[in-house]
Structures are given as structure tokens and as C-alpha cells.
Amino acid sequence: MSSPVLNRSENHKRIPTPEEVSALLALYGVVGRERKWIMNLARLANSAETLEFTTKRDRSDRVHLATFERQAKLISHFNPLMIPGMFQTAAYARAVMLDAGLEPEDVESRVTERMDRQTILTKPNGPHYLAIIEEAALRRPIGGRPLMGRQVRKLVEVAKLPTVEIRVIPTRWSGFVPHGQFSLMEFAKSKPLVYVEHFIYSGFIHVAEDTRTFQTFRDRLVKISMGGEESVNFLSHVVADHERGLPNGWTVEEVGF
């Protein structure tokens, strides 16, 4: 284990595996009942059975989320309100967090954390990521039109990745009620998990009956959304619409955001 990895583990920035904890305990000479107790904690730390809802001031759910995202085979994310965190630009993420009332000094560390999570999209063994986004999230000019134009343009670029599929649900389509956002994570050998956020609270749902409800809803969203190619074309039009809203015909690049 490298020094940075050990440092992140000791400072609650990553969850060490039970194997890593076992090796460290051997190095530290911890044996008997104390070792058994600590090893049980290590196994529980990587288990969905210990997950609960917390306020966003608690970092534990974000650490768990990043761990489960790396382990997932398929992540399905739905958001009718804003761009999924996995695709956000740093500027967009910063605007969202500041609007949520987070302290400026806390915002920068969280933005860095969110950008780090996005690296799984380009890893060879990373998950397939399906994002279903309601049109209202694309039209809402969070941070202003220049920033939003740049954000939607990033979606167009990210959609080119072989592991990413973006689908859009236009607001003109009837028969759809925009329920709250969620991330459904499915694994090769473990039960599915659902991560949900609402205002200052966030947490995981892992009961099988409940996660099946989200799987059924995800399948319905796929059926009523536009296909991948059609969605990318739609995103390109949204970029143009945001840029047409700039003063004096400027483009996003000319504004410098």
C-alpha cells in the first residue's frame, strides 16, 4: 500500500478493504478479540447492511457512493432537476453547491471530489453509465447561460464514450411525471443499490423489494426517452439555444467560461 493510499484510509477519504485491514493489523501486532472486533468493522464498512440516510454534512455516504460506483457493472441515473454529478463541469458543480448554501471553503474540496469520481467513466473496467435526463434540467440556466452552454456541450462530448449512454425526455412528451432523482447501481455478484438525494439528506436503499421498484421505473424511463443518437442531436440544439441567448452573439468560448 502506498503512503497516499494509507493516508486517505486513515483520514476517512476511502474505505480500506478487509484484506488491507488484516494486513495492517498483522503489521501492528493486533491479535485476539481486538483483531476480531476490528475485522468485523472492516467487513461491515463495505456492506450495504450498515448504510443509512445522513445529512450532506456527513461525508460517509459520499465515501460509500464513490466505492460502490467503482464496483458497479451498470449505473442508471435519473435526474429531472439538474445535470448528473458524474457529468458536471467544475463550474456547474460549484454553482449548484453554492446555491445549496454550502460554505465556500467546503465547496472546493467537494468539487475536487466530484471530478475525481468522474474518472471511472474512462477506466478500462469501469461501469456502463446510463443517464436519463429530463429536458428541464438542460434548459435551467444554473450559473447563467454561458456556463450552462458549456455544461450541455460537455454532455455531448461525454456521450461519445463507449461506456456512456445519455437519453433525454423532452418536456413536450405527455404521460410522464418527473419523480425525484436516483442512481441505481447493479453489480456482477452483489445485490443492487439505490442512492437518493433530497435537499440536505442523502442515503442508500438496499432492500430487494424496493430496489426492484427502481429497476422497473428505470426500464419505463428508457422506453419513454429518446434514443442515444436522437438525444445527442437534441443536446446539440440545446447548446445552440443557450449560446443564442448570449449578448451580441458571443459564443461560450468568447465569454471565457
Buried (B, 14 or more C-beta within 10 A) or exposed (E): EEEEEBEBBEEEBBBBBBEBBBEBBEEEEBEEEEBEEBBEEBEEBBEBEBBEBBEBEBBBBBBBBBBBBBBBBBBBBBBBBBBBBBBBBEBBBBBBBEEEEBEEEEBEEBBEBBBEBBEBBEEEEBBBBBBBBBBBBBEEBBBBBBBBBBBBBBBBEBBEEEBBBBBBBBBEEEEBEBEEBBBBBBBEEBEBBBBBBEEEEBBBBBEEEEBEEBBEBBEEBBEBBBEBEEBBEBBBEBBEBBBEEBEEEEEBEEBEB
